[in-house]
């Protein structure tokens, strides 16, 4: 089939400049400017090549492949060299899907951006897992570690779990950043914004308390075993460290230059996707910024 033909099957529409379809085998292929729309689950797969097995409900896409979720109005765009969709326990009450995106993965939504090498999504627990040097941004907040799991609720991020070499950074201005590092970080979200951060294991903090007019008072450098940070309107409200902690408060005008940043601090704005079009523009992480 040529000239922007379409195949309709059980709530899905496969469109491409040219199509191949074998009805007996239940296999379809689309070439150039393809779109596979799932009108039931409200998601879309685009690229320049797509293979779909309607019997197993598995799909494969490559060549500028993008998965788009538009179920909540604010669309989430995920791009990688290759996208795979597999369906398990078909024709049962336990049916679920797994999406795998790998090599040069970039994510964009207005309230959430991310990069990694491999991404997994499982519809069973609504969890997006980012592997191999993952970084996630939410407004002025940056999260990174060896593994980041994003737990979604109706396509809105509910919480994030960062494992090993975990680092959370909030940009205050071009020179000053709130920084928290530890073995694990769990961030909780409300209406798309972080409202609580729990950190455990070898916790190190570099934090700037503020006046009500947002004037920075100084820098707190501290170490502890466990910490909880409470945030409202993107501003820290309260910090709790336990079972014990040690630290020092430097007045703003007397902060030593070697205390401005944690040893593992990095701000990776140059990697961040700026728009849905920018997801195609892969940027290599600088060697000095890669995880140990």
N, C-alpha and C positions, 0 to 999 in steps of 0.2 A: 504494500500500500504506500502511495506517495502523496506529496503535497499536503502536509500537516493533517494526516489521517488520525483517527482515534479508535481505540478499542475500549468498550465498556464491559466491565465484569464485576458484579457484586459490590457496588459502591465505589469502584476504582475506575479511573479513566487514564489510559495510557496514550500519550500524544507525542508525535515526533515528525520530523521532516520526512522520514520514511520508516515504515514498520514492517516487521515480519511476524506472522502469527500462525501457530499450528494449533488448531482447535482440538485435535485428538490428543495431543500431548499436553495441551494446556500451557504452552510456552509462548511468550511474546518477547520481541526485541524491538527497541526503538533506537534510531540513529539521528544525531544532531538536533539540538534545541529541544530535548525531550522534557516531558513533564509527566509524572505519575501522581495523580491526585487521589487521595483517600478522602472522600466526602463524608464518610462516617466518623473517622477519627480526626478529621480536619488537619491533615498534614500533607506535605507535598515533597516530592523528590525530583530534582532537576539535574541536568548534565547534558553530555553529548553522546552517552551510551548508557542504555539500561536494559537489563535482562530480568524478566519476571516469570516465575513459575506459579500459576494460579492454583494448582492443586495443592502445593505445599505452602503457598503464600510466602515465598521467599523472593527476594529481589537483590540485585547487584547494580551499582551505578559507578561510573568513573568519568574522567575527563570533565573537569569543572563541576564535579558533583556537589550538590547542596541538599541537605535535609532541612525542611522548613516546617515548624509547628506553628499553626495560626489559630489554635483552639481557644486562646485566651485574648485574642485581639492584638496584643503586642507580640509580633512574630519572633520566634527564636530561629536563627540561622546557624547551621553547622556545616562547615566545609572541610573536606579532606581529599587526599588523592583517591581514596576508594571508600565506598559506603556499601555495607551489607546489611540486609534485613532478613532475619530468620524467624519463623514462627514455630512454636513448640506446643505440644499437647493439643493439636488441632482437633476440632469437633468435640471438645470436652469443656467442662465448666472451668478448667484450669488453664485454658489457652493463654499464652503470653508471647511477647515479642522481645527479641534482642537485636539492637542496632550496634554495629561495629563500624567505627570510622578510624582509619589509620593513615599515618604519614601526613605531617604538616597540617594538623587539625587547628582550625580557628573558629571561634564562636562569637556571635554578636546578637545582643538584644539591647534595648535602650538602658536597661538596669543591670545588665550582666554581660561581661565579655570574658573570653578565656582563650588560652593556647595550650597545646600539648602535642605529643606524638601519636597517642592512641586514646580513643574514647569509646566507652562501652555504655549502652543504655539498656536497662532491663525494665519492661513495663510491669513486671510482677511487684517490684518494690519502688517503682518510679525513681530509680537512682541513676544518676549520670556519674560515671567514674572516669577521671582523667589520669593518665599514666605518662611516665617519661617526661620529666621536667615540666610539670603542669603549673600554670599560673592563672588565677582568676581575679577579676576586678569587679568591684561594686561601688560606683561613685568614686570617692577619694580613698577607698579601701583596696588593698592588694593582699591576696593570700597565695602562698606557694608552699610546696613540700614535695616529697617523693610520690605521694598519691593523694588526690583530692576526690572526695565523694560528695556529690551534690544531691540532696534528697529533695524531690520536687513534690508540690501539692497543687494539683490543677495547673500544671505548667509554671507555677510560681515557686521560687526557691524557698524551702522551709528551713533547712540547715545545711551546713558544710562541715565535713570532717577531713582534717589534714593530718596525714601520718608521716612521721620522721622528717627531720630537718625542717620542721614547720616554722613559718614566719608570717606574721600579720603586720602590715604596715598601713598607717594612715598619713596621707600627706597634709601637712598644715600650711606650708608654703614651699618655695623652691629650695630652701635650706633645711627646714625642720620637719621631722617625721616622728610620729608615735610609732614605736616598734615593740613587738613582743615575739620572742622565739621560745620554742620548747619542743619536747618530743612529739606531742600531739596538741592540736588546736581544734576545738569545736565551736563554730559560729552559728548563732541562731538568728533568724530573720523574721521581721514582721513587715508586711506590705512592701516587700522588696528591699528593705534596709536592715542592716545588722543592728540588733538591739542587745545582744549578749555574746561574750566570748569567754569560753572556758579553756584554760591552758594547763597542761600537766607535764611533769618531768623536766628538770633542769631549766626552769623558767627564768628568762632574763628579760628585763623591761627597760625601755628608754621612753619616758613619757613626759609630755608637757602639760602641766595643769594650767587652767585658764581663768581669767576674770570673767564676770558676766558679759563684758563687752568683747570677749574673745581674745583679749590681750594675753600673751603667753607670760606666765609668771616665772618659769624656770624649767629645769630638767630634773626629773627623778630617774636615777639609775638604781635598779634593785634586782635582787635574785631571790627566788623562792622555789618551793616544790609544786605548789598549785596556786592558780590565780583565776579569779572571775572578774570580768570587766563588764560594767553595765553602761549602755549607750542609749541616748534619746536624741532624736533629730540630728543624727550624725555627730553628736558631741558626747564625750565621756562624762558620766554622771557620778560613778562610784567605782572604786577598785578594791577588791578584797584578796589578800594573800594569806595563805595558810600552809602548814601549821605554824611556820615562822618565816621571817624574811629579814634581809639586811639591805640597806641602801643608803643613798645620800641625795639631798636636794641641792642642786646648784642654782643660785640666783641667775636670772636670764642674762645679765651682763657679765657673769663670771663663769660661763660654761667652758670647760677646757675643750680645745678642738678635738682631742682624741676621745672625748666622751659623747660626741654628737651622734655617732652611729654604732650599732652593735657590730660585732665581728662579722656576722653573716648578713648584714644589711645589704639590700639591693632594691632599687626602684626601677622597674622594667617597663616604663611607659612606652618606650620605643617598640615594644613587642605588641602593644595593645591594639586590637582591631577598632577602628574609628567609625565604621559604618558597615552596612550589609555588603557593600561593594568591596570594602577593604579586606574581607575574609579571603579573597583570592591572592592577596599580596603577602606571601610568607616572608618573615624576617628571621634570620638565624640569630640565636642567642649568642652573645659574646662569650668567648672561652672563659673569661674571668668571672662570669655570672652563672656558670653552670653549677649544679649541685655537686657536692663532693661524692 
